[in-house]
Amino acid sequence: MITITSYLHRNRLKDLIRRWMYDEPQPSDAQDISRLVHFNNTFVARYLPVFSELMFSKLHDAPLQTQKCRLKGDLKDFIVTNVPNRNPRVDEMLESYRATPGIYYRETPFHGTLYFTGRPANPRYIGSNRIKRVRRLSEKSARRIIDWIYANIKRRADRLAQERAQQLKIPIEALITAPDHMVAEFLKAENRLLEDLRNRSPIHDADDLVINDVAGIKVIVEDADRERFLNKIHETASCEVIEVEPHTGKYNAVNLIVKYCPNRERLSACPLGERLTRLMQARGLGPDEALHQFRQFVLTGEEQVHVEVIVCDYVEMLESEIGGCMHEDRILRQRLDQQYTGQLARNIEFLMAYLFAFPASRRTELGDLPIRLWNRYLPDYFDEVLKVLFEIPSIEILD
């Protein structure tokens, strides 16, 4: 169902997500999900800088400088220094940001790297890369599934309306349905879907829901250089542009999905980092065995991964970070605009959050899943499940 194209072994992860939706976990899932998340994130963290340097070198002959970022405030502060293009709109954005920086989501976690040319004392910002955080990945996975389920329920409700029209021997266009009857049909269709999940019946029309942007870079390209940059990507042997999506309006940019062939042999040869080594040791793997399993994971995975490349000029980049189309505002709108927010939607959100959070815990055995999509829960229950998972004491202290 969910295919994360920046990852390796994506069919294994897709199958695991599908089985958890049907409450069919396997004992091996505790180890599998740990490898699928941690090994993939490590691999992305290794190939993304190589890909980024390849892209930026298409535009810049000067040596590339980098700066790691862990908060969006680091990025926003950097892009408002040494501004290359000034106009009234740019000045307005800069003045507003400098006057009230606290309203610009500066504390948002951000796993990325800034790229610039020139001396550190006088840097010229040319773009950045970022790895989508696990929280955002679980949220996006849930949203894709919820949108698909909403469409599935709506189709089932439409079929119920069609059946009523046939019983009345009138065309569907002539069927007048009272609002409360429409709600009843939707709930009936929802219950039928829940029954299918409970009975492990195959869900028809289960499309492949693709997430292409776990690994992404943003390249600052002025309009005059855009065509030349795109042509150079097409000429690169290890890259293939498979999707081009222009954005116009408040924010103007071109989104590319690039199929990239990283050097898996070279990228899997380096020792694992200290933090991942500790996580693997907690799961019974010594450093040498963990590195061996990581190498096998990478070398037996897919040859290509997908990377999102956002191409825009400096002013449009400012609009997306401190202007009228801030990324964080778009995230909040997506959450508020979700059409389907029923119990099933909340259950899916929590199941995906639990699935991607489990590898960060110290748990080595999965046991029963704490949620079944067809049951009903209050949000308080989800809070307690995550506290137990991460061994956080309950705030309820009772003698």
N, C-alpha and C positions, 0 to 999 in steps of 0.2 A: 504494500500500500504506500508507505513512505519510502522514497528513494533519495538518499542524501548523496549527491553526485561528487561532492568534494572529498568524500570518504572512500576507503577501500572496503571490500567485502560487504557492499551495500545490500546485496540480496539476503545475506545472513541477518543483518539488522532489520531489514524489512520483514522477514519471516518472524523474527522475535517480537517485533511490535504487533504483528497480526495475531500471534499466539497469545500475547498478554491481553489483547482486546477480547479474546475468547476465554480468558482465564485458563490458559493451558501452558503454564510455565513448566520448564524442565529443570532438573537439578543442576545441569551444566550451565544454565543461564547466568548464574551468579558470576562465574568466571568469564563467560562469553561476553556479557555486557560490559564488564570491566575492560577487557581487551578491545572491544569494538569502540568504546569511547576513548580510553586513554591512549591506546596505540594510534588510533586515527588522529587524535588531536596532536600527538607528538609528530606524526608524519606531516600533517598540515603545517605545523610550526617549522618544519624543516624545508618543505618544498616551496612555501609561499615567499620567503625572502629571495630564493633563487629566481622564481618567476617574476617577482617584483623588480629585481635588478635587470632582468632581461627586458621587461617592458620599459623601464625608465631609461635604459641605455639606448632605446630607439630614438629618443628625443634629445638626450644630453650626452655630450662627449666628456664633460668635466667629471672628476671623481665624485661619487655619490657619498653623502654623509647621512647618518641615520641617528634617530633618537627614539628609544623605547617609550611607550605611553601606557599607563594603566588607568588613567582617568580621562574622560572627555575634556576636562578643564585643561589638561596639558596640551591637547590638540588645539583647542580654541584659543588659548593664550599664544600659541606659536603662530597661528595663521594671521593674527592681527598685528604682528610685528613685521617690519620691512615689507610693507604692502606695495606690490609692484604697480597696481592700477588704481587710480583714484578718480572718483566721480561723485556727484552728490549722493547717490544711493550708497556707495561704499562708505562715505564719510558718515552717513546716517547710521549704518549698521555698526561701525566702529565706535561711534560716540555712545550709542545705546548700550553696547556690550561693556564698555569701560565704565559707564555710569552705574550699571546694575548687573554685575557679572553673576550674582547669585541666582538670577531667574533663568539661567541658560543651562541648567542640568549639568553643572560642572562636575558633580560627584558621580556621574554615571560611569560604571566600570567599562573599561575599553582595553581590549587586548590587541594592541596595534603598534606599528612602527611608522614614524615620520621620516620622509626622505627630503633632503635638500642638497643644494650645491652651494659652492662658495665657502668662505671661511666661517667658522662657528660664530664669530663676532658679527658677521653680516650675512646671515643665511638667506638663501632663496628657496622658499618652499615649493616643491614640485609634485607632491602627492603623498599618499600613505597607503598602508595595507592594514587589514584587520581580520581577526578570526572571530567568527560569531560565537558569543558566549553560550555556554551550555544552557543557561536559563532562557536565553532568546531562542535557541534551537528547539528546546522542548516546547516553548510557547508557539513557535511557528509551526512545528509539527502538529500540535494540537489544533491550531486554527485551520490548517489544511484539512485535517480529518473532520473537524466540526462542519466546515463549509460543505464538504462532500456529503456528510450525513444529513445536513439540512436539505440539500438538493434531493437526496434519496427519499427522505420523509415527504418532501413536497411532491415528488413524483407519485408516491404511494397515495397521498391525499388526493391528487388529481385523478388517479384511477378510481378512487372511491366516488368522486363526483361524477366521473364518466359512467360508472355503474348506476348511479341514481338517475342520470339523464336517460340511460337506456331503459330503466324500469318505467320511467314516466313517458317514454317514447317521444322524447324531444331532443333536439340537438343540444350539445353541451353549451353552445353560445347562448341558448335561451334559458339555461338553468339559473335561477335566482336563489342564491344561498345566503341565509341570514348570517351575520357575523358569528353568533354563538355556535351555529351549525358548522361553520368553517373551522372554528377552533376545535370543535369536537372531532371533526374529520382528521385534522392535523394530529391531535392527541391519539386517535385510534391508529393512525399510520405510524406514529412514534412507538406505540406499544407493540405493534407488529414487528418493527425493527428490533426492539429490545427482546422480544420473544425469539427472533432469529438468532440474536447474539447468545441468549441464554441456552438455546438448543444447539449451538455451534453449527447452525445452518450456514452454508456459503451465502455471502452477501453479493447479489448480482450487481453488475455495473461498477465493481470496485476498481476504479481507475488507478493508474500509477501516479501518485502524487509526488511531484519532483521538487526538491529543494536544491537549488544550484549555487547558493551564495554563502555557504559556510566560510569559504575562503574568498576574500575580495580585496581589490585594490582600487584606489581612486587616483586617476592620473590627470594633472592639470595640463590641459592642451588648449591653447588659444585657437579660435576658429580657423585662422589661416593655416595652421599646422595639422588640423584634424585629419584631413584626407591622407596626408603623407604618413601620419602615425598608423592609421588603419591599414594602409597598404603594406607597411613594414610588418605588422602583425601577420597579415596574410602570407607574407614571404618567409615567415619563421618556420623552420622544419618541425619543431616540437609543438607547434600551436596550430589550432584550427578554430576559426570563429564559427560557431554553430547557431548563434542567435544574436540579432541586433534589434534593440528596442529603444527608439527615440522617445524622450520625454519633453513635452513642451507645456508652457503655462507659467505657473509660479516659479517652477524650477526647470531649467533647460539643460539636458544632458543626454548622452547616449549610453545605454547599458549594453554591454557585450557579455555573452557567455562564451568563454574560450575553453576548448578541450585541450588539455596540456598533458604531455608525456614526461613526467619527471624521471630523473635517473634514480631508479629505486635501489639499485645496488649501492651506489655511493651514499645515498641519503640514509640507508639503514645500517651503515657500517659504524657510525660514531656511537660511543657509549651513551647509555641513557642518562638523563639528568638525575640529580640527587632526589628530587621530590618524587618522580615516577618510580625510581628504584625503591624508595621507602614504601610506596603504595603496593608495589609488587611483592616486596618482602612480607608485608602484612598478609598477603594472600598465598604465602608459602613458596615464593620464587626468589632464589638468590640472584645477585646481580648478573652473573654469567648466563643463567637459564632465562632470566627476563630478557636480556639482550638477544639471546638465541630465538626466543619466541617472537620478539618484535621483528627481527630480520625475516623470520618465516612468514609472519603476518604480512609484511610489506611485499616480499618477493612472490607470494602466492596470490596477491590481490590483483585488482584490475591494472592494466597498463596506463590508462588515462584517468584523469580527474578533471572536474570542471571548476573554473575560477571565474568569478564575476569581475568585470573590469568596467568601472564607471569613468567615462570620459567627459570632462567639463572644463570650462575656463575658470579663472580665479574668482571672478565675481559670482558666478553660479555656485561655486564651492562655498563661498561665504554665505550665500542665501541658505544653503543646506545645513550650515553649522550654527550661524548666529542670526539668520535672516527670517524671511517669511515662510520658509519651508524647512524648518529644523527637523532633523531626523527624529528626535525625541518626541516632538509634537505629533509626527506621523504615527509613531508607535502607539501613543495614547489614543489617537483617533481610531486606529485599527481595533483597539480593545473596546472602545465605546460603540463602534459601528457594527460590531458582530451581530448578524441577524438572528442567530439561534443561540439562546442563552439558558436553555432548560437544564434539567438535572443531568441528562446524558452529556451535554456539552461540558458541564462542570466536572463530571467524572472523567471525561477524556483528558481535560486539562490536568487533572491531578495525576492520572495514570502516566501521562507523558513526563510530568515533572518528577514523579517517583522513579520512572525508568532511567532518566538521565542523571538523577541525583544519586542513585544507588551506588554507582562506581566510586563516588567520592567518600562513601562511608567506610567503616571498618568491618562491615559485615562480609563474611565469606560464604554464607549460605543464604539462599533466598527464602525457602519455605513457601507458605501460601502468600499469594498476592494480597495486599491490604484492601484492594478495591475490586469490585465487579461492576462492570458498566451498567448492568440492569438493576442494581440495588440503589437505594436512596440514602444519602448521607448529608449531614450538615457540614459546613466548612470547618467547624471546630474539630471534627474528626480528622480532617486532613492535617491540620496543625499538629495534632498529637502524634499522628503517624510519622511525620518528618522529625519531630522531637525524639521519638524513640529510635528512628533510624540513625540520627547523629548523636544519640546519647545526651540530649539536652534535658536537664531536669524540668519537670512540670512546674508552672508557677502556682499551681494549686497545692498549698501546704495544709494538710489536715491532720490533726492529732487523732 
